[in-house]
Amino acid sequence: KEVADKLNIHQQTLLKYEHDSSKIPMDLLDKLARLYNVEKDFIFLGKKYELNHNLGEV
């Protein structure tokens, strides 16, 4: 509820986006990335992105 309030959206709307991140509007995606201090890709790809991102180039 706290995150939804910070984003000025209903909690149910946030839950819907959590289940299907491909439906997140770009402006909300920007707000989420800033709120959690993560790259936008992380919101879509989660831990898989984090692991690949941390590996870097060989």
C-alpha positions as CSV (number, residue, x, y, z in Angstrom):
1,K,0.0,0.0,0.0
2,E,2.8,2.4,0.8
3,V,4.4,2.0,-2.6
4,A,1.1,2.4,-4.3
5,D,0.5,5.6,-2.3
6,K,3.9,7.0,-3.3
7,L,3.1,6.3,-6.9
8,N,-0.4,7.8,-6.6
9,I,-2.1,4.6,-7.9
10,H,-4.4,2.1,-6.3
11,Q,-2.9,-0.9,-4.6
12,Q,-4.8,-3.3,-6.9
13,T,-3.3,-1.5,-9.9
14,L,0.2,-2.0,-8.5
15,L,-0.5,-5.7,-7.8
16,K,-1.7,-6.1,-11.5
17,Y,1.6,-4.6,-12.7
18,E,3.6,-6.9,-10.4
19,H,2.0,-9.9,-12.0
20,D,2.5,-8.6,-15.6
21,S,5.3,-6.0,-15.8
22,S,4.9,-5.8,-19.5
23,K,1.7,-3.7,-19.0
24,I,3.4,-0.9,-16.9
25,P,3.1,2.5,-18.4
26,M,6.4,4.2,-19.1
27,D,5.9,7.0,-16.7
28,L,5.1,4.6,-13.9
29,L,8.1,2.5,-14.9
30,D,10.3,5.6,-14.5
31,K,8.8,6.3,-11.0
32,L,9.4,2.7,-9.9
33,A,13.0,2.6,-11.1
34,R,13.7,5.9,-9.2
35,L,11.8,4.7,-6.1
36,Y,13.8,1.5,-5.9
37,N,17.0,3.0,-7.3
38,V,17.3,0.2,-10.0
39,E,17.6,0.1,-13.7
40,K,14.3,-0.2,-15.6
41,D,15.5,-3.5,-17.0
42,F,15.6,-4.9,-13.5
43,I,11.9,-4.3,-13.0
44,F,11.2,-6.5,-16.1
45,L,13.9,-9.1,-15.7
46,G,14.6,-9.2,-11.9
47,K,17.3,-11.4,-10.5
48,K,18.2,-12.9,-13.9
49,Y,19.2,-9.4,-15.0
50,E,21.1,-8.7,-11.8
51,L,23.2,-11.9,-12.2
52,N,24.0,-11.2,-15.9
53,H,24.6,-7.5,-15.2
54,N,27.1,-8.4,-12.3
55,L,29.0,-10.8,-14.5
56,G,30.1,-8.2,-17.0
57,E,32.4,-8.8,-19.9
58,V,35.0,-11.6,-19.9
